[in-house]
Structure formats: C-alpha cells, structure tokens
Amino acid sequence: MILLSIETSCDETAICIVKRMRGKSVRFEVLSHKVLSQVDLHAQYGGVFPALAKREHSKALTQLIATCLEEAGLLVQRTNTHHIPNASRKKLDILLEREPDMLSAMKIMFEEIQKPAIDAIAVTSGPGLEPALWVGINGALAMNMIWDIPVYPINHMEGHVIASILTHKDECYEIPAIEFPACALLISGGHTELVRVPKLRSYKVIGKTRDDAVGEAFDKVARMLELPYPGGPQISKLAESARKEGIVVDDHFKLPRPMLHTGDLNFSCSGLKTAVLTRIHKLESVDDLTKKKLALEFENSIADVLVAKVKQAMYENKAKSLIVGGGVSANTHIRKSLKKLSEEEAFELFLPEKNLSTDNGLMIASVGLLHITEGIKPRTKIKANGSWSVEDC
C-alpha cells in the first residue's frame, strides 16, 4: 500500500508519500516528505494572508507532487504522446477553473507522466483557511479524476493527534498501542483545545479557547514587542534567554493567569494579550531587558494555565496518557512544564518530534493509513470545512 498525502490548510504546502509495511499495526516507511513554507511571504502582513496562501499553494502544489514522486521512484515519463481525453479535459477545466496556475501544471503532468503506483490519496479538508484547503482538495480530486486514485478527506487536528504518538525506529514510523483513556492538548495558531480520547478515532472536545488561540496570542504579543513574524519562536527565544540570565520579573510586569480558577477546562488569551499591551503603554520605552521580562512572564502565564487545565482534565477523565500536538507543542518551556507534570502525576506523555509539530504531510499520511486500516471508505465529493471539529471526523 502506497499513499500520497496533501496538506494545504494554512501557509505550508506539504506532500508526503509513504509505503505501509505488512502487519496488523500501522507501520510505514517514508518514501518522500517535502514542506514548502510561505512564512517569508506572509511576514510583511504580520500573519497569514489567505488570498496569498491560496495563490502560493496553487503555484507550488503540482511541482511538489512531481518532485516527491521522483524522489520516491514513482515518476515514469511517457515515451509516447498522450493527450487527456476531451471529456476528462472539460471536467478538469471546471474543477480547477479557480486555480489557473495549477490547471496548466496539472495538464502537463497528466500528459507527460504515467499514472504512478499510488494506491490512495489523503488530503486535509479542514479545519483551516478554506481558500487554502480548496487547493489541496482540488489537486487530490484532479488526480482521482484522471488517474482513478481513491481520495480520503482528513481532519487536520486528528493529524496532529496521530503525529504526536508516532514512534520512529529503523527508518519506519508506527502508530503504537497506547494506554486509554487519553486526553489530547491541541495548541496551535488557530486552536487551543482539550480533547478526551477514549480510543483512537474517537474524540470529544472537553475544553477550548473562548477567543484567541495560544499560538495567535504568541504572535500578537510578539508584534506588540516589535519582534519578527512568526512571533512564537521569538517570544520563546527571549524567555529562554531571560531564564538563563536569571532575570527576575518585577511586580509591575506580572501578568494574570486567565481562567485558572474557573473550574472548567476552557481557555482565554485575549485578556492576557491586553494585559501585555497595558503594561507596554505605561512605559516610556521598551528596551531589550523589558522585552525579555515581558516575554518570560507571558510564556510563564501560558504554561501555568495549560499545566493547570491539563492536570484537571487528566484527573476528571481518569486519563492514563496525554497527547500534545500542534505548532505550539514545539515550545521548549511548555514541553518541559508538561513533562514535569507527567512525572509528578505518573501518566504517559506523548509529544511530537519537533519537525512534526508544525503542519506537514506525514501527519496526514499516517491518518490516511489509519482510516484505510479501519475500513473507512474513500470519498469523491469533498468540501473544504474551515471549522471542522476533530470530534466530528
């Protein structure tokens, strides 16, 4: 079984080709895995600009597919002239009418290479930026139309859950057996959620942000401090520097821990962001030391709330494992804080490899293989769903 996956939910265009190994467990070899980031293009806007993301996905997707097919040894050039049948060409024109760059590139690909030995395609269809999602979906449906390869729509957040528990050994990845019930903490630029996981592919959201997501708050605070985009790593870098230097946060820099004592599992970052802005406005200038103090206190506040809510969720759900996923899971201080909690409370902690914490095609491929293993049927009618909840996947 060879599967190709497509991820275009935000500002990374990602393709992965995997080969499933024999056996009852989902174990696979990665034949090719590429991620093209648009971060430099979006930096001028201080965040992801959806129309630009869509355009760049449309320009990059076909070439990235061809590059991965070649790396995987699956690209075979035609030796004879081949033209797409008129009926199929018309359908392709209609399908990709809003992606003219991809339409032209796809036509060339379909005419110049033979159908590759791909058994299935997995594509992110939500949540995310719908204009960006549509590019990946339409690319998958085009390959289904011309090459008759079945397509599986994948929930992006389920991808983060599965990527976090993957084991990596002898150049193969595997979805291991873990102890259930589990809880999942999903933290990214667009999501802050606590999810009960009684078993794989069964999810119930038990807590979420009422406003800004954690990653969004990191970026907005970084902008207040005039740090480059993306802001999360910049805040973390300053905070780590402050810890190493032994910098103490003065009382007038202290920040609240939002919703720490509400008794529920929900989050809020908007007030924390406002508190940072209030402190900045009271200052005549913001020098490097001040930036370090604010970054340190902000990161500590976020980590304190996450740890407290996770501890409550684990207790209330009698969970034996914690799965942490999403781009913010790469944050060093948050990882250390959750690891410390897992040691104190004696539960198993699953964190993704740092290169799998951000959006990538491997996480979508692993879920695709899981769906196929569990007998889920492919789809021919797929729509982008920007707000698709993990509990509905």
Secondary structure, 3 states (H helix, E strand, C coil): CEEEEEECCCCEEEEEEEEECCCCCCEEEEEEEEEEECHHHHHHHCCCCHHHHHHHHHHHHHHHHHHHHHHCCCCCECCCCCCCCHHHHHHHHHHCCCCHHHHHHHHHHHHHECCCCCCEEEEEEECCCHHHHHHHHHHHHHHHHHHCCCEEEEEHHHHHHHHHHCEEECCEEECCCCCCCEEEEEECCCCEEEEEEEECCEEEEEEEECCCCHHHHHHHHHHHCCCCCCHHHHHHHHHHHHHHHCCCCCHHHCCCCCCCCCCCCCECCHHHHHHHHHHHHCCCCCCHHHHHHHHHHHHHHHHHHHHHHHHHHHHHCCCCEEEEECHHHHCHHHHHHHHHHHHHHCCEEECCCHHHCCCCHHHHHHHHHHHHHCCCCCECCCCCCCCCCHHHC
